[in-house]
Amino acid sequence: MGRTERGQVLPLLALVIVIGGLAVVAIGRIGGAAVDRARASAAADAAALAGAADGRGAASKLAQANDGRLLHYDRIGADARVRVAVGDAEAVARARRTDGGRLAPGPGREGAAPALLAALARADQVLGGRVVVTAVHPSGLEADVTPAWAGQLERAGATTGLCRVAPADPLRFRLCS
């Protein structure tokens, strides 16, 4: 190797490291944006269900429970339409009021707060069946489900709006915060 070729690898290696670092940062931002879009969609769905059942206040509370902000709420007849932001992402959703303007609790869901009923309705949609609730706790914001549904809710994660309370109580779920 001649004197003029000495040290040629070092600048090339530095360039490769800088490009690799920029790629990692870009991938992180893209991944974060995708997570925000998914969370915004789940928050909007839950807020629309709560809004259809109990109006703007319930929609706003459920959006906040999912780390979102209610940007727009519109009631047209039996439909509630919402726009929710989580981080930089926004999502829209629509839900229709049924059963005289209230979500019907159904068997095992008596005593559940409207926000919990909305999250359970979302879980029913996501999981493709009616989640069996064995008990609603006094606050109305937590419920116990059967072991089969607990596993499905755990796998679905925050998409349903319901999260496990504690590992020691695997059948108890509450609104995700």
C-alpha positions in Angstrom: 0.0 0.0 0.0 1.4 3.4 -1.0 1.5 6.4 1.2 -1.5 8.1 -0.6 -3.9 5.2 0.1 -3.3 5.3 3.9 -6.4 6.1 6.0 -8.9 5.8 3.2 -11.1 3.4 5.1 -11.7 5.7 8.1 -13.7 8.4 6.3 -15.8 5.7 4.5 -16.4 3.9 7.9 -17.5 7.2 9.4 -19.9 7.8 6.6 -21.4 4.3 6.9 -21.9 4.9 10.7 -23.6 8.3 10.1 -25.9 6.8 7.4 -26.8 3.9 9.7 -27.6 6.3 12.6 -29.9 8.3 10.3 -31.6 5.2 9.2 -32.2 4.1 12.8 -33.7 7.5 13.6 -35.9 7.4 10.6 -37.2 3.9 11.4 -37.9 5.0 15.0 -40.0 8.0 13.8 -41.9 5.9 11.3 -42.6 3.2 14.0 -43.7 5.9 16.5 -46.1 7.4 13.9 -47.6 4.0 13.2 -48.2 3.4 16.9 -49.8 6.8 17.3 -52.1 6.1 14.3 -53.2 2.8 15.9 -53.7 4.4 19.3 -55.7 7.3 17.7 -57.9 4.8 15.9 -58.7 2.8 19.0 -59.3 6.1 21.0 -61.6 7.4 18.3 -63.6 4.1 18.2 -64.0 4.1 22.0 -64.9 7.8 22.1 -67.5 7.4 19.3 -69.2 4.6 21.2 -69.2 6.5 24.4 -70.4 9.6 22.6 -73.3 7.7 21.0 -74.3 6.4 24.4 -73.8 9.5 26.6 -72.8 12.5 24.5 -69.8 14.8 24.1 -68.7 14.6 27.8 -68.4 10.8 27.7 -66.6 10.9 24.3 -64.1 13.4 25.7 -63.5 11.4 28.9 -62.9 8.2 26.9 -60.6 9.9 24.5 -58.6 11.2 27.4 -58.6 7.7 29.0 -56.8 6.5 25.9 -54.2 9.4 26.0 -56.1 11.3 23.2 -57.7 14.6 22.7 -61.2 15.0 21.3 -60.8 17.4 18.5 -64.4 17.3 17.1 -67.7 15.9 18.2 -70.8 15.9 16.0 -74.2 14.4 16.7 -76.4 13.8 13.7 -79.5 11.9 14.7 -78.5 8.6 16.3 -74.9 8.9 15.0 -72.0 10.3 16.9 -69.0 11.3 14.9 -65.6 12.1 16.5 -62.1 13.1 15.5 -59.4 12.2 18.1 -55.7 13.0 18.2 -53.0 11.0 19.9 -49.6 12.5 19.5 -49.4 13.8 15.9 -51.9 11.3 14.6 -55.6 11.9 14.1 -58.4 9.4 13.5 -62.2 9.6 12.9 -64.9 7.2 14.0 -68.7 7.0 14.0 -71.1 5.1 16.2 -74.8 4.8 16.2 -76.9 5.1 19.4 -79.3 2.2 20.0 -81.6 1.0 22.8 -83.1 4.4 23.6 -79.8 6.3 23.7 -78.0 4.1 26.1 -75.7 1.1 25.6 -77.6 -2.0 26.8 -75.6 -3.6 29.6 -76.8 -7.1 28.9 -76.2 -10.1 31.1 -73.3 -9.7 33.5 -72.7 -6.0 32.5 -75.1 -4.4 34.9 -73.5 -1.6 36.9 -70.9 -0.9 34.3 -70.2 2.8 33.6 -70.9 4.0 30.1 -67.2 4.2 29.3 -66.7 0.6 30.3 -69.7 -0.4 28.3 -68.2 1.4 25.3 -64.9 -0.4 25.7 -66.7 -3.8 26.1 -68.6 -3.0 22.9 -65.3 -2.3 21.1 -63.9 -5.5 22.5 -66.9 -7.4 21.2 -66.3 -5.9 17.7 -62.5 -6.6 17.7 -62.8 -10.1 19.1 -65.8 -11.1 17.0 -68.1 -12.1 19.9 -69.7 -10.9 23.1 -67.1 -10.8 25.9 -68.5 -12.7 28.8 -68.4 -10.5 32.0 -68.7 -12.4 35.3 -68.6 -9.3 37.6 -68.6 -5.5 37.4 -66.7 -3.9 40.3 -68.3 -1.1 42.4 -66.6 1.8 40.5 -68.3 0.6 37.3 -64.9 1.0 35.5 -63.5 -2.5 36.1 -64.9 -5.9 35.2 -64.0 -9.6 35.6 -64.2 -11.8 32.5 -64.0 -15.5 31.9 -60.5 -17.1 31.5 -61.1 -17.7 27.7 -62.0 -14.0 27.1 -59.2 -12.8 29.4 -56.6 -14.5 27.2 -58.1 -13.0 24.1 -58.3 -9.5 25.7 -54.7 -9.7 26.8 -53.6 -10.7 23.2 -55.6 -7.9 21.6 -54.0 -5.4 23.9 -55.1 -1.8 24.1 -56.9 -2.1 20.7 -60.0 -3.0 22.7 -59.6 -0.2 25.2 -59.4 -2.7 28.0 -56.2 -3.5 29.9 -55.4 -6.1 32.6 -55.5 -4.5 36.1 -52.6 -6.6 37.6 -50.8 -9.8 36.9 -52.0 -11.2 40.2 -55.7 -10.8 39.0 -55.6 -12.1 35.4 -59.4 -12.0 34.9 -59.8 -8.3 35.9 -59.8 -5.6 33.2 -60.3 -1.8 33.3 -60.1 1.1 30.8 -56.6 1.5 29.5 -54.8 4.6 30.7 
